[in-house]
Amino acid sequence: MQRRSPSCGAPAATPPGSRPSAGAPPAASRCAAACATPGRDATGQPPERRRATGGEPLRCCLRDARPDEALLLFGYAPPLPPGPYREVGPVFAHAGACAGPDDVTAYPSQWRGREQVLRAYDSRGRIVGGRRHDGGDPEAVIADLFADPAVDLLHSRNVVYGCWMFAVVRS
């Protein structure tokens, strides 16, 4: 299995039949750069520049922001085929260059213990299941969801705000 930050993010234990899919550079960095260049996000709005208060989940490097880091807040459409389940939501990324995640083969260490929702999608981009988990053993939840052969992709989402965090792709 693989992770992605606006296309990066996967757990440490790689369940059979899954693989990381982060790619270089992480999609979050590409998306942040794209937003900064043309000046519009997935909703057609300009990205908001702000200083971190600390704790904002950064999609470019899959960690929480430190106080006073320069950030972009923008609308992002996670990778899914066109259809009714494709949605746009807010994400944070560094406003400048970012080296990306330290490890794209492990669940983001700072996000362990954080409640998340894993949405399961089929190859057509339709939701075929999902699960809320407490962040304690996300690899087990991911493996369980990928046990269903119809599941092609998982999106991890924030429980409270519903923001997209990263994707896990079946190999």
C-alpha positions in Angstrom: 0.0 0.0 0.0 1.1 3.5 -0.4 0.4 6.9 0.9 -0.5 10.1 -0.8 -0.7 13.6 0.5 -3.3 15.3 -1.6 -1.9 12.1 -2.8 0.4 10.7 -0.1 -0.1 8.3 2.8 0.1 4.6 3.9 0.6 2.5 6.9 3.7 0.8 8.2 2.4 -2.8 7.8 1.7 -3.2 4.1 -1.4 -5.5 3.8 -1.1 -8.1 1.0 -2.2 -6.8 -2.3 -1.7 -3.1 -1.5 1.2 -0.7 -2.1 2.2 2.8 -1.4 1.3 5.3 -4.1 2.9 8.6 -2.9 5.0 9.3 -5.9 7.6 12.1 -6.0 7.0 14.9 -5.4 4.0 14.4 -3.2 0.8 15.5 -4.9 0.2 18.0 -2.0 3.3 19.8 -3.0 2.3 19.8 -6.6 -1.2 21.0 -5.7 0.2 23.7 -3.4 2.5 24.9 -6.2 -0.3 24.8 -8.7 -2.5 26.9 -6.5 0.2 29.4 -5.9 1.0 29.8 -9.6 -2.4 30.2 -11.3 -3.8 31.6 -8.0 -6.9 29.3 -8.0 -7.8 26.1 -6.1 -10.2 23.3 -7.1 -13.2 25.6 -6.2 -11.9 28.5 -8.4 -11.0 30.5 -5.3 -7.6 31.9 -4.4 -5.7 29.9 -1.8 -5.5 31.5 1.7 -2.1 32.3 3.0 -1.8 32.0 6.8 0.6 31.4 9.6 0.1 28.2 11.5 -1.3 28.2 15.0 0.1 24.7 15.3 -1.6 21.3 14.7 -2.9 21.9 11.2 -2.6 18.6 9.3 -0.2 19.2 6.4 -0.9 17.1 3.3 2.4 17.9 1.7 4.5 16.2 4.4 1.9 14.2 6.4 2.6 15.9 9.8 1.0 18.6 11.9 2.2 22.2 11.4 4.4 23.9 13.9 3.3 27.3 15.2 4.1 30.2 12.7 4.9 28.0 9.7 3.7 29.7 6.4 0.8 27.7 5.1 -1.7 27.6 2.2 -5.3 26.7 2.9 -7.1 25.7 -0.3 -9.9 23.6 -1.8 -8.7 20.2 -3.1 -10.4 17.4 -5.0 -8.7 14.1 -4.1 -8.0 11.8 -7.0 -11.2 10.0 -8.0 -12.8 9.4 -11.4 -15.5 12.0 -12.3 -18.7 11.1 -10.6 -21.1 11.9 -7.7 -18.5 10.8 -5.0 -15.8 13.2 -6.1 -15.8 16.1 -3.7 -13.7 19.2 -2.8 -12.6 20.0 0.7 -10.2 22.2 2.5 -6.5 21.1 2.9 -3.4 22.7 4.4 0.1 22.6 2.8 3.3 24.4 3.2 3.3 27.7 1.3 6.8 27.2 0.2 9.0 24.2 -0.8 8.4 21.0 1.2 10.5 17.9 1.1 7.4 15.7 1.5 6.8 12.9 3.9 9.7 11.3 5.8 8.3 7.8 5.1 5.7 7.0 2.5 5.6 3.3 3.6 4.3 3.9 7.1 1.2 5.5 8.6 2.0 9.1 9.5 3.5 8.9 13.0 2.0 12.2 14.2 -1.5 11.0 13.2 -1.4 7.8 15.2 -4.0 8.0 17.9 -6.1 10.5 15.9 -9.6 9.3 15.0 -10.0 9.0 11.3 -12.6 7.7 8.8 -11.4 5.4 6.0 -13.7 5.5 3.0 -13.4 2.6 0.6 -13.8 3.2 -3.1 -14.1 0.9 -6.1 -12.3 1.4 -9.4 -15.2 3.6 -10.6 -14.8 5.9 -7.7 -18.0 4.7 -5.9 -18.0 4.3 -2.1 -18.2 0.6 -1.3 -17.6 0.8 2.5 -15.7 2.5 5.2 -14.8 2.5 8.8 -14.1 4.9 11.6 -11.0 4.0 13.6 -9.3 5.5 16.7 -5.8 5.6 15.1 -4.4 3.0 17.4 -4.0 0.2 14.8 -4.8 1.7 11.4 -2.9 -1.0 9.6 -5.4 -3.6 10.8 -8.4 -1.5 9.6 -6.7 -0.9 6.2 -6.0 -4.6 5.8 -9.6 -5.4 6.7 -11.0 -3.0 4.2 -8.7 -4.2 1.5 -9.9 -7.8 2.2 -12.9 -6.9 0.1 -11.8 -7.4 -3.5 -14.1 -4.6 -4.7 -12.0 -2.0 -2.7 -9.5 -0.3 -5.0 -8.7 2.9 -3.0 -9.0 4.2 0.6 -9.3 7.9 1.6 -8.4 8.8 5.1 -10.5 11.7 6.4 -10.6 13.8 9.5 -13.5 12.8 11.7 -14.5 16.3 12.9 -14.0 18.4 9.8 -14.2 15.7 7.1 -11.0 17.0 5.4 -9.1 14.6 3.2 -5.9 13.5 4.8 -4.3 10.9 2.4 -5.0 8.0 0.1 -4.0 4.3 0.3 -4.0 2.5 -3.0 -4.3 -1.2 -3.7 -1.4 -2.5 -5.8 
